[in-house]
């Protein structure tokens, strides 16, 4: 199933279902392959779980949130080494394709980036078999997450969670453009990612509107993600002593130029996404959810509209069927 709550299931049950699906998906992918695509897909599943946890933080409490969020953050970090190298190679290739760096300089950096990365690390401690460790930790975390999410009963904590994340997104948006640092933009991107996935999770409330918000947040997240990728590459070439200093300066300068263009493009998109006040948006989404849920529960089916007496319903309602948009790129 897609990363969406259903209108006809209790909120807590739906959250547990989705969390299980995402962890099961990650485990299945790891059992099949350890290539860069698999790593990327596993990390996306972990990010979905973390976005879900942040959404329900008001209902599970800060201690449970911090414990479970740290669990899935650290699992992701076990896979970050190989993934970071792969992304830096792609970023370098894009700079070369735009003639921002010469082929000779790109080749020198590429040779070092192409060296194998075998160890993951969490909190500075090396892990010899990161894929095996990830599988073990996913299994350990499944029951704990189930116990945490069973506390959620109703939409109230979700409404508060939407508002909290939007407040953080607006605060981080202002900080990013005031400070102009890689770290500030990365913090802003994380809150945009959370909003994207939270809107998808709740998109049955009003599919057209919620999916539109999810698409905008996803596109913005990818744009600011490219900014982060260039920042990571610039940091790598600056710190790597085996790279000629002239080459390092040229690559870092090309990265900085690209980041300036990315940030100029991201600013109006961010202003559009974050235009509405956090509390107002959260209240509207809560009302949309309740309205959609009631409409789905009381609407007549196609057969009812033809044959049933007034007030009678039968079968799966047309409203429920219409409230289920096809999986699209916003799920990625």
VMD Tcl script that draws the C-alpha trace (Angstrom):
set ca {
  {0.00 0.00 0.00}
  {1.05 3.63 -0.43}
  {2.29 5.93 2.32}
  {-1.20 7.18 3.19}
  {-3.63 6.85 6.06}
  {-7.04 5.50 5.09}
  {-10.25 7.30 5.99}
  {-11.96 4.11 7.20}
  {-9.30 2.94 9.68}
  {-8.56 4.19 13.21}
  {-5.65 6.65 13.20}
  {-3.43 4.61 15.53}
  {-3.99 1.39 13.59}
  {-3.21 3.16 10.34}
  {0.02 4.62 11.67}
  {1.17 1.20 12.88}
  {0.29 -0.36 9.54}
  {2.29 2.22 7.61}
  {5.29 1.95 9.93}
  {5.31 -1.84 9.55}
  {5.03 -1.53 5.77}
  {7.97 0.86 5.56}
  {10.23 -1.24 7.80}
  {9.23 -4.42 5.97}
  {9.97 -2.73 2.66}
  {13.43 -1.75 3.89}
  {14.18 -5.27 5.11}
  {13.00 -6.80 1.85}
  {15.19 -4.47 -0.24}
  {18.26 -5.23 1.88}
  {17.66 -8.96 1.49}
  {17.68 -8.55 -2.29}
  {20.64 -6.24 -2.89}
  {23.20 -3.84 -1.41}
  {23.66 -1.62 -4.46}
  {23.34 2.23 -4.36}
  {19.71 2.12 -5.51}
  {18.81 -0.23 -2.67}
  {20.61 1.97 -0.15}
  {18.70 4.97 -1.44}
  {15.35 3.18 -1.18}
  {16.07 1.92 2.33}
  {17.04 5.40 3.46}
  {13.80 6.78 1.99}
  {11.78 4.27 4.02}
  {13.64 5.34 7.16}
  {12.92 9.00 6.40}
  {9.23 8.23 6.00}
  {9.19 6.57 9.42}
  {10.96 9.58 10.96}
  {8.49 11.99 9.34}
  {5.64 9.94 10.77}
  {7.24 10.00 14.23}
  {7.68 13.76 14.09}
  {4.04 14.19 13.10}
  {2.80 12.26 16.15}
  {5.43 13.56 18.59}
  {2.79 15.51 20.60}
  {0.92 12.25 21.21}
  {3.83 9.93 22.09}
  {5.89 12.38 24.15}
  {9.38 13.76 23.75}
  {11.21 10.82 25.34}
  {9.64 8.20 23.07}
  {10.09 10.43 20.04}
  {13.78 11.09 20.74}
  {14.47 7.41 21.38}
  {12.79 6.14 18.22}
  {13.93 9.01 16.02}
  {17.55 8.40 17.12}
  {17.14 4.69 16.35}
  {16.19 5.30 12.72}
  {18.62 8.20 12.30}
  {21.49 5.94 13.38}
  {20.31 3.13 11.10}
  {20.41 5.59 8.21}
  {23.91 6.70 9.15}
  {25.13 3.12 8.87}
  {24.39 3.39 5.15}
  {25.53 6.97 4.62}
  {29.19 6.35 3.69}
  {28.63 4.53 0.41}
  {25.60 6.69 -0.41}
  {27.54 9.94 0.12}
  {30.32 8.80 -2.22}
  {27.78 7.85 -4.89}
  {26.05 11.24 -4.63}
  {29.36 13.12 -4.76}
  {30.28 11.29 -7.95}
  {26.94 12.27 -9.49}
  {27.40 15.89 -8.39}
  {30.90 15.98 -9.85}
  {29.61 14.58 -13.15}
  {26.93 17.29 -13.27}
  {29.56 20.02 -12.74}
  {31.67 18.51 -15.50}
  {28.66 18.32 -17.84}
  {28.00 22.03 -17.30}
  {31.71 22.74 -17.97}
  {31.99 24.17 -14.46}
  {35.15 22.07 -13.94}
  {37.57 20.62 -16.47}
  {37.68 16.93 -17.27}
  {41.23 16.62 -15.92}
  {40.36 18.06 -12.51}
  {37.15 16.04 -12.35}
  {39.11 12.89 -13.15}
  {41.52 13.48 -10.28}
  {38.70 13.91 -7.79}
  {36.72 11.02 -9.28}
  {39.60 8.60 -8.79}
  {39.60 9.21 -5.04}
  {35.82 9.20 -4.72}
  {35.68 5.85 -6.52}
  {37.70 4.08 -3.85}
  {35.57 1.45 -2.07}
  {33.84 2.32 1.20}
  {33.25 -0.75 3.34}
  {32.59 0.49 6.87}
  {29.61 2.30 8.29}
  {29.87 4.31 11.48}
  {27.51 5.49 14.19}
  {28.60 8.01 16.80}
  {32.19 7.61 15.64}
  {32.24 3.82 16.09}
  {33.04 1.79 12.97}
  {30.70 -1.03 11.96}
  {32.31 -3.75 9.86}
  {29.09 -5.08 8.28}
  {26.71 -2.12 7.99}
  {24.09 -4.03 5.99}
  {23.91 -6.85 8.52}
  {23.74 -4.35 11.36}
  {20.94 -2.43 9.64}
  {18.89 -5.62 9.26}
  {19.38 -6.49 12.92}
  {18.39 -3.01 14.12}
  {15.30 -2.92 11.92}
  {14.12 -6.18 13.46}
  {14.78 -4.88 16.97}
  {12.96 -1.63 16.33}
  {9.77 -3.05 14.86}
  {8.08 -4.02 18.15}
  {9.28 -0.90 19.96}
  {7.75 1.32 17.29}
  {4.49 -0.61 17.44}
  {4.29 -0.06 21.21}
  {4.95 3.66 20.80}
  {2.35 4.24 18.09}
  {-0.40 2.37 19.93}
  {-0.70 5.48 22.12}
  {-2.18 7.51 19.25}
  {-5.97 7.67 19.30}
  {-7.51 10.45 17.24}
  {-6.37 13.38 15.11}
  {-5.55 15.93 17.83}
  {-1.83 15.15 18.22}
  {-1.45 15.12 14.44}
  {-2.91 18.61 14.17}
  {-0.36 19.83 16.73}
  {2.41 17.97 14.90}
  {1.59 19.66 11.58}
  {1.72 23.09 13.21}
  {5.00 22.37 15.01}
  {6.75 21.23 11.86}
  {5.45 24.21 9.87}
  {6.71 26.59 12.57}
  {10.13 24.94 12.39}
  {10.09 25.10 8.58}
  {9.32 28.81 8.57}
  {11.95 29.50 11.24}
  {14.57 27.48 9.36}
  {13.64 29.15 6.06}
  {14.35 32.58 7.54}
  {17.58 31.35 9.16}
  {18.87 29.73 5.97}
  {18.65 32.91 3.91}
  {19.91 35.08 6.75}
  {22.95 32.91 7.52}
  {23.67 31.50 4.02}
  {25.42 28.41 5.44}
  {25.27 24.82 4.25}
  {24.13 23.72 7.71}
  {21.24 26.19 7.82}
  {19.95 25.14 4.41}
  {20.24 21.49 5.36}
  {18.15 22.10 8.50}
  {15.51 23.88 6.45}
  {15.44 21.05 3.93}
  {14.74 18.49 6.65}
  {11.60 20.32 7.79}
  {10.46 20.65 4.16}
  {10.95 16.89 3.72}
  {8.89 16.21 6.83}
  {6.07 18.41 5.52}
  {6.13 16.69 2.12}
  {5.75 13.25 3.66}
  {3.20 14.38 6.23}
  {0.99 15.84 3.49}
  {1.20 12.54 1.61}
  {0.33 10.63 4.75}
  {-2.84 12.69 5.19}
  {-3.69 13.21 1.51}
  {-7.00 11.30 1.71}
  {-8.33 14.39 3.51}
  {-8.44 16.31 0.22}
  {-6.36 14.52 -2.45}
  {-6.01 17.39 -4.94}
  {-4.99 20.01 -2.38}
  {-2.82 17.83 -0.14}
  {-1.03 16.18 -3.06}
  {-0.32 19.61 -4.55}
  {1.35 20.65 -1.30}
  {3.27 17.37 -1.25}
  {4.49 17.92 -4.82}
  {5.68 21.45 -4.08}
  {7.44 20.35 -0.89}
  {9.02 17.39 -2.68}
  {10.30 19.56 -5.54}
  {11.66 22.11 -3.08}
  {13.30 19.35 -1.03}
  {15.08 18.05 -4.12}
  {16.25 21.52 -5.11}
  {17.67 22.25 -1.66}
  {19.03 18.69 -1.60}
  {21.14 19.56 -4.63}
  {22.48 22.51 -2.64}
  {23.47 20.08 0.11}
  {25.13 17.72 -2.36}
  {27.34 20.53 -3.66}
  {28.20 21.55 -0.13}
  {29.24 18.00 0.76}
  {31.44 17.76 -2.36}
  {33.08 21.12 -1.60}
  {33.83 20.03 1.96}
  {35.28 16.74 0.73}
  {37.68 18.24 -1.81}
  {38.76 20.91 0.67}
  {39.54 18.37 3.38}
  {41.04 15.60 1.19}
  {44.82 16.18 1.27}
  {45.51 13.92 -1.72}
  {43.70 16.32 -4.04}
  {45.83 19.07 -5.56}
  {45.00 22.39 -3.85}
  {44.33 24.15 -7.15}
  {41.92 21.43 -8.18}
  {40.23 21.55 -4.79}
  {39.76 25.32 -5.01}
  {38.33 25.10 -8.52}
  {35.83 22.38 -7.62}
  {34.82 24.18 -4.40}
  {34.31 27.44 -6.32}
  {32.14 25.67 -8.90}
  {30.07 24.17 -6.10}
  {29.61 27.59 -4.46}
  {28.48 29.15 -7.74}
  {25.93 26.41 -8.26}
  {24.66 26.83 -4.70}
  {24.04 30.54 -5.25}
  {21.87 29.75 -8.27}
  {20.00 26.99 -6.41}
  {19.25 29.23 -3.44}
  {17.94 32.02 -5.65}
  {15.55 29.53 -7.26}
  {14.49 27.96 -3.94}
  {13.57 31.19 -2.17}
  {10.26 32.02 -3.92}
  {9.20 28.37 -3.83}
  {9.83 28.29 -0.10}
  {7.87 31.51 0.41}
  {4.93 29.99 -1.46}
  {4.96 26.71 0.49}
  {5.23 28.46 3.83}
  {2.88 31.38 3.15}
  {0.07 30.20 5.43}
  {0.39 30.36 9.21}
  {1.17 27.02 10.90}
  {-1.88 26.96 13.17}
  {-4.26 27.92 10.39}
  {-2.95 25.22 8.06}
  {-3.05 22.57 10.78}
  {-6.65 23.46 11.70}
  {-7.76 23.31 8.08}
  {-6.14 19.91 7.53}
  {-7.87 18.60 10.64}
  {-11.22 19.87 9.36}
  {-10.54 18.41 5.91}
  {-9.78 15.04 7.50}
  {-12.92 15.00 9.60}
  {-15.05 16.13 6.68}
  {-13.60 13.51 4.32}
  {-13.98 10.79 6.92}
  {-17.64 11.63 7.54}
  {-18.35 11.96 3.82}
  {-16.80 8.56 3.13}
  {-18.80 6.98 5.94}
  {-22.16 8.39 4.85}
  {-21.95 8.65 1.04}
  {-24.14 6.47 -1.16}
  {-22.57 3.90 -3.43}
  {-23.32 3.97 -7.17}
  {-25.92 1.23 -6.73}
  {-27.52 3.05 -3.79}
  {-28.15 6.16 -5.86}
  {-30.21 4.07 -8.28}
  {-32.07 1.60 -6.11}
  {-31.87 2.26 -2.36}
  {-34.50 4.15 -0.36}
  {-33.43 7.46 1.16}
  {-31.01 7.05 4.05}
  {-29.94 3.52 3.06}
  {-26.39 2.65 1.95}
  {-24.64 -0.51 0.80}
  {-21.23 -1.61 -0.40}
  {-18.03 0.37 -0.65}
  {-18.90 4.05 -0.91}
  {-18.06 6.02 -4.04}
  {-16.49 8.70 -1.83}
  {-14.02 6.22 -0.41}
  {-13.08 5.08 -3.90}
  {-12.68 8.67 -5.14}
  {-10.52 9.57 -2.12}
  {-7.77 7.16 -3.22}
  {-5.49 8.85 -5.76}
  {-3.03 6.77 -7.73}
  {0.51 6.53 -6.40}
  {2.55 9.23 -8.14}
  {5.98 10.81 -8.06}
  {5.25 12.50 -4.72}
  {5.57 9.06 -3.10}
  {9.23 8.78 -4.18}
}
mol new
graphics top color blue
foreach p $ca { graphics top sphere $p radius 0.5 }
foreach p [lrange $ca 0 end-1] q [lrange $ca 1 end] { graphics top cylinder $p $q radius 0.2 }
display resetview
